[in-house]
């Protein structure tokens, strides 16, 4: 680690990062803490079970090394740029911590940087939403969850919250009309009030706000009309997590273990942060290994099948990959033709790509045309993917085009 965070035992005071430090998850400390979240917050395990992992397949060493050299040398033009960039340069520009590419189910590229090592795990931020959305879509496809129901039909205690009159599908697709601002640069944004409610630490003296994710959701006010437009608001994901838990009688962590992690041949348990009541953060709390996220991406590419076993109906992925209503999607200049459905981003490009995405540069990018799954974990300084997309999305396309010739 170039900056020396938490190096040595004990680390020197100027290199120490602790929970009372309000900036433990801000840059540059982020470069270390993104791999060590469970040292700051309580978590619940997403168990991989007791079976042996199913190894990923790799080309012969000489071919693997040659593929890395070829991919590193690929060039592309950044969005709105006028000077080409190499793939290798983009990894460093984007503060990449880990990069894995699978082509036709075979690992053709794998690298680790920063705090992440081969046996390590990394916070995936809002890619967690896509796991939550995938679980919900599985329940819908299997007839366990009716996405036409109103939230109050599933969660009566939601009371007079703006969520009460939204449908489950509107929550899944984030087309609810709820008041919630998620501008990380604004110290008065609702995201910070939400974080205060969700904190598992003792509330400060005089605190009178909601306690926990679900209590916060019960007091969300309306803003606009349900169904009118897509608005990216994390509270939808935690509302969906509550719906899933009520429908199945289990937490999203246990369900993710039961339906995904214990059946994908994963190498490592994942974990998910929880609030003071033990409710998992369904909108951004998962930490996982790079290869296991590759397995999840491959499961999506192969429409619910992995290692010769079907984990869920193909229609789940088909529904997600088809995307949402593009006319309701806006405000994302780097994804001008995109849509959002079931907590997944759909690009509607000529490769039919779709992705799980999280702040600071996390992604599982699935390209069905190129038969490619790309996982990138990163610790980019700014918490908005709009700043990293210009040197990421064209890079993914360049690799996809290269793999089409393989």
N, C-alpha and C positions, 0 to 999 in steps of 0.2 A: 504494500500500500504506500504510494508515493507520499502521502501527507502524514503517515505515521499514526493515524487514529488508533487508539487502544492497543498500541504495540508495546510489548514488554509486560512483565507482571510484577507489581502493579504498574499500569501506564503512568508516565509523568503527568502532573496536574494539567498541563496545557494540551495534552493529547487525550484526556479523559472525556468520555461522553456518558452522561447519566440521565436517568428518568427525570429528576427535578429540573434538568436543563431544558427549558422550553424550546430550544432550537435543535433538539437532537435529531429532528427529521427535516432540517433545512440544509441547503447546500452551504458549505462543503461537507458537513458532518453526515449528510445523506449518503455520501459515497461509502460509508461504513455501515450506518444504521440500517440501510435497505436490506442488508443480509443478516440482520440481528434483531428483528422486531420483537421476538419473544423474550429478549432480555430487557425490554422496556414495558411490555404490556402482557396481561394474562391472555392465554390462547386456549383453544380447544383443538384437539387433533383430528385430522382427516386421515384415518388409518388406511394403510395399504393392505392390511390383513397379514396373514402369516405365510402365505404361499411364496414360492421363489419368484423373483422378477423374471419377466420374459425379455431377454437381451435384445437391444436394437441391433440391426444389421448394418455393417459398414463395408465399403469396398476394400479391396486389398490395399495394404499400406502405401504402396507406390502410387496407386491410382488416387487414393484419398489425398495424399500430399500434392499430387498434380492438380486435382480439382480445387484444392484450397488456393494454390498459386493462380489458377485461371480466374477463380471468382474474385480474389483480392485485386486482380488487375483490371477487372471490368470497370468501364467508365459509364457515366450517365450525366445528364444535365439536370441540376436541381430545379425545382419548380420556380419559375420566374427568374432563373439564373441565366448567366451568359458565359459561364466558364465551367467546363466539365470537371467532375470529381471522380476519384476512384472509389471502389467499394471499400478498400482498406482505409482510405482517408475518412470516409463517412462514419466508420465504426468509432474512430477517435473523436470526431466532431460531435457525435451524438452520445458520448460518455457511455459507450456500450460496456456492460458487465458480463454479458453472456450472449452467444449467438449460435443457434442450431438450425440447420437446414436439412430437411428430409426430401428426397425425390423418389417417387414411386416406393415409398416406405423404407428407403435406405438413407442412412445419414451420410451426406456428402460434404458437410461443413460443420465444424464445432470448435468454438474458441471461448476462452474465459479470460476476463480482465478484472481489474479493480478488486472489490471485496469478494467476488464470486469464484469459487473453485469447483472442481468436478464433483465433489461430494457435498457442496454447499446448497443453500436454498436462498431464494430472493423474493422480496415482496413483489406481488404482481398488481397491486393497486386495483384499479377499476376493471382489470380483466376478471376479477372476482365476480363482477356483475354478470359476465357472460356465462360463468358456471351456474350462477343462480338462475339466469334465464334459460339455460339449457335444461336444468332440472325441471323448471316449470313447463317447458315445451314438451318434455318427456311425459309429464303427468297429464298434459292436455291430450297428447296423442294416444295415451293409454286409457283415456276416459275417466281418469281419477279426478281431474280438475276441469271445471267448466269455465272457459275464459270469458263467457258472456255474462257471468254472474257479476253483480255489483259487489264492491269490497265489503259493504256492510252486511251482505248476505253471508259472507264467509267469516268476517271478523265483526260481530255485533258491537264489541266494545270500542270500535273505532269512533263511535259517537257522532259528534257534529263536525268532525274533521273534514276538510275538503276531499279527502280520499273516499269518504263514505259513498258518494254517488258516482265514482268512477268504476268502469268495468275492470275486471282482472286483465283483459287484453290491453286496455289503455295503460295500466300500470306496467305490463310487460314491455310495451312499446314506447313508454315514456311520452305519451300524449295526454297526460293528465293536466288539468288546470289547477296547479297548486303553487302556493307562494314559497319560494325557496331560491336563494341566490348562492351561486357556487363560484364566485370570483375569488380565487385564493389570494389575490393581491389586495383585496379590500378587507381591512381588519374588522369591519362591521358586518361582513357578509354572513348569511345564515349558516354557512358551512361551519363557522367557528362556534356558533351557538349550538349547533348539532354536535360538534365535537365535545363541547363542554358537557352536554347532556349524556353523551355516550361514554365519557371517561370513566373507567373502572376505579379510579382513585377517589378518595373521600372528597366530597364537594367542599369548596371553600366556605368559610363562615359567612353567613348572610345570603348564600345562594338560594334562589327561589324558583329556578327554572325546572324544566322536566328532567327526570332521572331515567336514563336509558333510551335506547333507540325507539322502542315501541311507545313509551310515554310521550316522546317528542312527536311521533306520527299522529297521536290523538289530538294534537292541538294545531296542526298545520292549517293555515287559512287558505281560502280560494284565491285564484288569480287566473282570469280568463276562463275559457270553457273547455271541458274535457273533450278530447278528440279533435280539437281544431288544429293543433300543430305539435311537432316534436320539440320538447324542451329537456335538455340533458340535466337531470336533477337526481342526485344520488338517493334522495328519500324514496324514490320509486323502487329502487332495488331492495331497500330494507322493508318496504311495505310488501314487496313480492316475497321476501324471505319469510315474513310473518304468515302470509297466505299459504306458502308451501308447508311451513311447520304446522299450521292449523289443519291443513288438508291431510297430511300424512301422519301427524302425531309424533314427528321427530324433527330434530334440528337440521338445518341445512348442512352442517358439518357431517353428521351421521349419514344423511342421505347421499352426500357427495362420496362418502366412503363406500356405502352400500352399492350405489349405482355406477360409480366411476372408478375411484382410486383402487378399490380392492379387486377390480375386474379388468383393469387395463394392463396388468403386468408391470406395474410401477416399481421403481427402485426405492423410493423414499416416501415416508409419511409426509403429508403437507400439514399445515396448521393455519388456524384462522383466529384473529383477535376477537375478543368478546367484551361486552359492556359489564357494568357492575352486577347485572343479574345473570350473566353467563349467556346472553343472547349474542350469537355470532354476527359480525359485521358483514352482512350480505352484499354490501355495496363496495367493499374494498379491502377486506381484512386477510386475504389468503397469502401465504408464503409457500413456495413450492420449488422443486428442483427443475432445472432447465430441461432435462431429458423427459421428465414426466409430463411437462407442458407440451413437449413435442409429441408424446403419445396421445395427449388430448387432442391436439391439432390433427393428428393422423386419424383418430376416431371420427372427427368431423369430416375430413376429406373422404373417408370411406363410408360415410353415411351410417354410422352406428355400429360398424363392425371393426373388430380388432383381434389379432391373434386367432383368427378363425372362429370367433364367437360374436354373436349379435347381442349388443348391450341395450339397444333401443330401436324402435322402428325407423326406417329410412326417411319417412315423411318428416321426422323431427328436423333433420338437417335440410331437407328439401324446402321446408317452410322457412327456415332461417335464411338459406342462401337466396331464396326468391326475393327477399328484402321486404321493406315496408313501403308505405305510400311516399314516393319521392316528392310529391307536391306539399307534404307537410314538413319536409326536412329543409333546413336552411341555417345560415349563420356559420357554416364551416367552409371557408374559402378553399381549403386544401382538399376537400371532398365535395366538389361542386355538384356531382350527380348522385350523391350517396343517399342512403336511407338507414333507418335503425329499426330493428325488430327483435323481440325476445332478448334484448340487452346485447345484441351483436351489431356491429357496424358492417354495412354492405356497400360496396363501392360501385356496383353496376358498371364495371369496366368491361373491356372485351375478353377478359379472362374469367369473369364471374367471381372475382375475389371477394372474400368477406373476412372479418377479423374481430378478435377480442382486443381491446385497447385499454391502456391505463396510463395515468400521468407519469411524467418523468421518463417516458419512452418505452413502456412495456407493450408488447404485442404478440399475439399468435395470428399470423397472416396465412390464410388458406387460399391457394390458387388452384382451383380444380382443373383448369386448362393445362397448366404446366405440371400437374400432379405434384405440387410443391407445398410443403408446410415450413414456414419460417417462424422461429421464436426468437425474439430479441428482448433481453432484460437490460435495463439501463438506469443510470442515475443522473439524467440530464438536469441542469440547475433549475429550470423553470417548469412549473407545474401545468403546462398547457401543451398538448401535442401539436398545436398549430405552429409552434416554433421549431419542432423537430421533423414534422412531415416533409418539408421541402427537400431535405436531404435523406429521407427515409423511403417514402413511397416510390419515387423514381428508381431508387436503388433496388427495392424489392422487384420492381418490374424488370429491371435489367437482369437480375439473377433468373427470374422466371423465363425470360426470353432465351437466356443462355442454356438453361436446362431443357428447353424445348428441342434443342439441337443435339442433346446428349444421346 
